[in-house]
């Protein structure tokens, strides 16, 4: 019998403030960011990040004087500690926050889904009302099955964005079959067996996304190779390179979503556990316009993509992306997902 788990989903909504309230919200976000930076600066030099009680005794009285509510202060502790621990795990230097973003506790806001409005507590117990630009696909969160949790308010390029987290308790289906998935360069092969190890189905899903993305990646690196010394200073070269890399990225994302949806549909049909093989892959990033390709091994001018030294990184990025999308879709369909080493 499967135990219930908490499933969360985050909805991103643009918000508009009435005239006069925008300054209050921006001031709150700036003070929130500066307070998180204050905590980071003072605990960065410590060997270990203090506990929540130690942070409370060190900063509560100082932060309350700025006009924060008690839950604002606790979220500031939490955010600062998360940033410090994450940066140390990645061997980074002391972080400097620039974005205007605040995480708000559920007791510090009032969400009226019927009116599509949000009332937010800011400094000195003042409240700001935001009008949410609601989208029709978000109406599925209004059926009462999901409860709103904490939210994140962000200010970017003169616009406010609200990230609302909804959660509910779900129970995964009891699997009846096992679906093994093998990701290749131009297709995905899956094999489905039942719990008695009897073969149920075998299928192949062809796709051309990796081949097309590799083509644009080659164009970008060829341009960079022809102008090895001055491509950074040529406006047309930077634009062409960024355009090709963006196309490669969009193709990878689109193909990953396409094959992931098909995999989950098959798994849902057979009520299967999805099992991925996890090879020892090095960490790679999805390619975008600012990726420094000069640090990658050069592509071979001729030959098949498989013989190219850079091909594994492109394939690994695609594999990681497919696994992420399949994980999200499988959990939304209450299906199990396993990684087999």
C-alpha positions in Angstrom: 0.0 0.0 0.0 1.4 3.4 -1.0 1.7 6.1 1.6 0.3 9.5 0.9 2.9 12.2 -0.2 2.5 15.9 -0.5 2.5 17.1 -4.1 3.3 20.8 -4.7 3.0 22.9 -7.8 3.9 26.6 -8.3 1.9 29.0 -10.4 3.5 32.2 -11.7 1.2 35.2 -12.0 1.8 38.8 -12.9 0.4 41.3 -10.4 -0.6 44.9 -10.6 -0.6 47.3 -7.7 -3.0 50.3 -7.3 -1.4 53.7 -7.6 0.5 54.7 -4.5 1.1 51.2 -3.3 3.9 50.3 -5.6 6.4 52.4 -3.6 5.5 50.6 -0.4 6.0 47.1 -2.0 9.3 48.1 -3.6 10.5 49.5 -0.3 9.6 46.3 1.4 11.4 44.1 -1.2 14.5 46.3 -1.0 14.5 46.1 2.8 13.9 42.4 2.7 16.8 41.8 0.3 19.2 44.1 2.4 18.2 42.2 5.6 19.0 38.8 4.0 22.3 40.2 2.9 23.0 41.5 6.4 22.5 38.0 7.9 24.6 36.5 5.1 27.5 38.9 5.8 27.5 38.2 9.5 27.3 34.4 9.3 29.6 33.9 6.3 32.7 34.0 8.4 31.5 31.3 10.8 32.7 27.7 10.3 29.1 26.4 10.5 25.8 28.1 9.8 24.0 28.8 13.1 20.9 27.0 14.0 17.5 28.7 13.8 17.5 29.5 17.5 20.9 31.0 17.3 19.9 33.2 14.3 16.8 34.3 16.2 18.8 35.5 19.2 21.3 37.2 16.9 19.0 39.1 14.6 15.4 39.2 15.7 15.5 42.4 17.6 17.5 44.2 14.9 15.2 43.1 12.1 12.0 43.8 13.9 13.1 47.5 14.2 13.0 47.7 10.4 9.2 47.1 10.6 9.1 43.4 9.7 6.5 41.0 11.1 7.6 38.0 13.1 7.1 35.6 10.1 9.0 37.9 7.8 12.0 37.7 10.1 11.8 33.9 10.2 11.8 33.7 6.4 14.8 36.0 6.3 16.7 33.6 8.5 15.7 30.7 6.4 16.6 32.3 3.1 20.0 33.6 4.4 21.0 30.2 5.8 19.9 28.4 2.5 22.0 30.8 0.4 25.1 30.4 2.6 24.9 26.6 2.7 24.2 26.3 -1.0 27.2 28.6 -1.9 29.5 26.7 0.4 28.5 23.3 -1.2 29.4 24.7 -4.6 32.7 26.3 -3.2 31.6 29.8 -4.2 32.6 33.2 -2.9 30.4 35.2 -0.5 27.1 35.8 -2.3 25.8 39.3 -3.0 22.0 39.5 -3.5 20.7 41.8 -6.3 17.2 40.6 -7.1 14.2 42.0 -5.3 12.5 38.8 -4.2 10.8 38.0 -0.9 9.4 34.7 0.4 6.1 35.3 2.3 4.7 33.0 5.0 1.1 31.9 4.6 0.0 34.0 7.6 1.4 37.2 6.1 -0.9 37.3 3.0 -4.6 36.9 2.1 -5.4 35.3 -1.2 -8.9 35.8 -2.6 -9.1 33.4 -5.6 -12.7 34.4 -6.4 -11.7 38.0 -6.8 -8.2 37.3 -8.1 -6.6 39.6 -5.6 -3.8 39.3 -3.1 -3.3 41.3 0.1 0.2 41.4 1.3 1.6 42.5 4.7 4.6 44.8 4.3 6.6 47.0 6.7 5.1 48.5 9.9 1.9 46.3 9.6 0.8 48.0 6.4 -1.0 46.0 3.7 -0.8 46.2 -0.1 -3.4 44.8 -2.4 -2.3 43.3 -5.7 -4.6 42.5 -8.6 -3.6 39.2 -10.2 -3.5 38.8 -14.0 -5.1 35.4 -13.9 -4.8 32.9 -16.7 -7.6 30.4 -17.6 -5.3 27.3 -17.2 -4.9 28.3 -13.5 -8.6 27.7 -12.9 -7.8 24.0 -12.1 -6.4 25.2 -8.8 -9.7 26.7 -7.7 -11.6 23.4 -7.2 -10.6 23.2 -3.5 -8.4 20.1 -3.8 -5.2 22.2 -3.5 -4.3 24.5 -0.7 -2.1 27.6 -1.1 1.1 27.6 0.9 4.0 30.1 1.0 4.4 32.6 -1.9 7.3 34.4 -3.5 6.9 38.0 -4.6 9.4 39.4 -7.1 10.0 42.7 -8.9 11.7 42.6 -12.3 11.9 45.1 -15.0 9.2 47.3 -13.5 6.7 44.4 -13.0 5.6 42.4 -10.0 5.4 38.6 -10.2 3.8 36.3 -7.6 4.7 32.7 -7.4 1.9 30.8 -5.5 2.6 27.3 -4.2 -0.3 24.9 -4.1 -0.1 21.6 -2.3 -2.2 18.5 -1.7 -1.8 15.0 -0.4 -1.9 12.3 -3.0 -1.5 8.5 -3.0 0.5 6.9 -5.9 -1.0 4.1 -7.9 -0.1 0.6 -7.2 2.1 -0.4 -10.2 1.1 -3.5 -12.3 4.0 -3.4 -14.8 7.6 -2.1 -15.1 8.7 0.1 -18.0 12.4 0.3 -18.8 13.5 3.3 -20.8 16.7 3.6 -23.0 17.5 7.0 -24.4 19.4 7.0 -27.6 20.6 9.7 -30.1 17.6 9.5 -32.4 15.1 7.3 -30.6 13.8 6.1 -27.2 13.3 2.4 -26.7 11.0 1.1 -24.0 10.3 -2.4 -22.7 7.3 -3.2 -20.5 7.2 -6.4 -18.4 4.7 -7.4 -15.7 5.6 -8.3 -12.1 6.2 -11.9 -13.1 8.9 -10.8 -15.6 6.7 -11.7 -18.6 7.1 -9.4 -21.7 4.1 -7.1 -22.2 5.2 -4.7 -24.9 8.2 -3.2 -26.7 8.2 0.1 -28.5 10.4 2.7 -30.2 9.8 6.5 -30.3 11.9 8.2 -33.0 12.8 11.8 -32.9 15.2 14.2 -34.7 15.7 16.9 -32.0 19.2 16.0 -31.0 20.4 15.9 -34.6 18.9 19.3 -35.3 20.3 20.8 -32.1 23.7 19.4 -32.9 23.6 21.1 -36.3 23.1 24.5 -34.8 25.7 23.8 -32.2 28.2 23.0 -35.0 27.3 26.3 -36.8 28.0 28.2 -33.6 31.3 26.6 -33.0 32.4 26.8 -36.6 31.7 30.6 -36.4 33.7 30.8 -33.2 36.5 28.9 -34.8 36.7 31.1 -37.9 36.9 34.2 -35.8 38.7 32.8 -32.8 40.3 36.0 -31.7 37.7 38.7 -32.3 34.2 37.0 -32.4 33.5 38.6 -29.0 34.0 42.1 -30.5 31.9 41.5 -33.7 28.3 42.4 -33.1 27.0 40.3 -36.0 29.0 37.3 -34.8 27.7 37.5 -31.3 24.1 37.8 -32.5 24.5 34.9 -35.0 26.1 32.7 -32.4 23.4 33.5 -29.8 20.7 32.9 -32.3 22.0 29.4 -33.2 22.5 28.4 -29.6 19.1 29.6 -28.7 17.6 27.5 -31.5 19.5 24.5 -30.2 18.2 25.0 -26.7 14.6 25.5 -27.9 14.8 22.3 -30.0 16.1 20.3 -27.0 13.4 21.6 -24.7 10.6 21.0 -27.3 11.8 17.5 -28.1 12.2 16.6 -24.4 8.6 17.6 -23.7 7.4 15.7 -26.7 9.0 12.4 -25.9 8.3 12.8 -22.2 4.6 13.2 -22.7 4.5 10.1 -24.9 6.4 8.1 -22.4 4.1 9.1 -19.6 1.0 8.3 -21.8 2.3 4.8 -22.4 3.2 4.3 -18.7 -0.3 5.5 -17.7 -1.9 3.1 -20.2 -0.1 0.1 -18.6 0.0 1.5 -15.1 3.8 1.1 -15.1 6.7 2.1 -13.0 9.1 4.2 -15.2 12.7 3.0 -14.8 15.6 5.0 -16.2 19.2 3.7 -16.5 21.5 6.2 -14.9 25.0 6.1 -16.4 27.9 8.0 -14.8 27.3 11.3 -16.7 29.2 14.4 -16.0 27.2 17.5 -15.1 26.3 19.6 -18.1 24.1 22.6 -18.7 21.4 23.3 -21.3 22.9 25.5 -24.0 21.9 29.2 -24.2 23.1 32.4 -25.7 25.8 33.1 -23.0 27.4 29.7 -22.9 31.2 29.8 -23.4 31.8 27.3 -26.1 35.5 28.0 -26.3 36.0 25.9 -23.1 34.4 22.8 -24.9 36.5 20.4 -27.0 36.2 21.4 -30.7 33.8 19.5 -32.9 35.2 17.5 -35.7 34.7 19.1 -39.1 33.5 15.9 -40.7 32.1 12.7 -39.4 29.0 11.4 -37.6 27.7 13.1 -34.5 28.6 10.0 -32.5 32.3 10.5 -33.2 32.2 14.1 -32.1 34.0 14.8 -28.8 31.2 17.3 -27.8 28.3 15.0 -28.6 28.2 13.3 -25.2 27.6 16.7 -23.4 24.7 17.5 -25.7 23.2 14.1 -25.3 23.6 14.2 -21.5 21.9 17.6 -21.4 19.0 16.2 -23.3 18.8 13.0 -21.1 18.8 15.1 -17.9 16.1 17.3 -19.3 13.9 14.4 -20.4 14.2 12.9 -16.9 13.2 16.1 -15.3 10.1 16.5 -17.5 9.1 12.8 -17.1 9.5 13.1 -13.3 7.1 16.1 -13.2 4.5 14.4 -15.6 4.8 11.1 -13.8 4.1 12.6 -10.4 1.2 14.5 -11.7 -0.2 11.2 -13.0 0.5 9.5 -9.7 3.0 7.2 -11.3 6.2 5.9 -9.8 9.7 6.8 -11.2 12.9 5.0 -10.5 16.5 5.5 -11.5 18.5 2.3 -11.8 22.3 2.5 -11.4 
